[in-house]
């Protein structure tokens, strides 16, 4: 049996950080999270076990961009 490994989560944009981390962890328990604010410089490079989460600077800490593996 084969299944498609999820690589992005466009449906979570606007959700809070904890909601997003829970959703992604359910889909891909093998990835680690890296947190950044929108506009921050991030080091280049690809990591197949990493998801970068870009947050708005709002009180709720909502996710601003589609999280993707890499």
N, C-alpha and C positions, 0 to 999 in steps of 0.2 A: 504494500500500500504506500502510495506517495502522497505528499501534501505540500502545499505551497507555503514557504516560509515568509512570514510577513516582514516587509522591509520599510514600510512607512505607515504613518497614522494621521492622515489628513483630518479625520473625524474629530480629533481631540483639540484642535485649535480653539482657544477660548476657555478650555477647561482649566481647573486649578492644577497646580503641580502634583499634589497627592493623587488626584483622580487620574492624571495622565500616567504617573509612575505605576499605579495599580493596573491600569489597562495594558500598558506595554509589558509589564512583568507577567501578566496572565498570558499574553500572546507569545512573548519571547523571554522566558526566565533566564536565558543564557547571556543576555546583554547587560552591560553596565551603563550607568547614566553619567553624563557630563553636563553640568548646569552653567548657563551663561545668560547674561542679559542681552537683549536686542541691541545691536550696535557695537558690542564688544569684539575686539580682535581675538580670533582663536587660532591656535597653531594649525598649520596645514597637515594633511595626512588622512589616510583612510584606516579605519579599524573595524573589522567585520563583527566585533562583539561590543560596539559602542553605539549609543544613541545620544546625540547632543540635543539638549532641550534649551530652547531660547525663550526666555521669559520677558514679559512686560514688566515695567517698574510700577506696578499697581499694588494696592494692598492685598489683593487676592493671590498675587503671583501667578497670573494666568499665562498659559503657553501661547506665544505669539506666532510661531512658525511651525509648519509641519515637521514633526520629528521623523528622522530617517536614520537607518543604520548606516554607520560610516564614520 
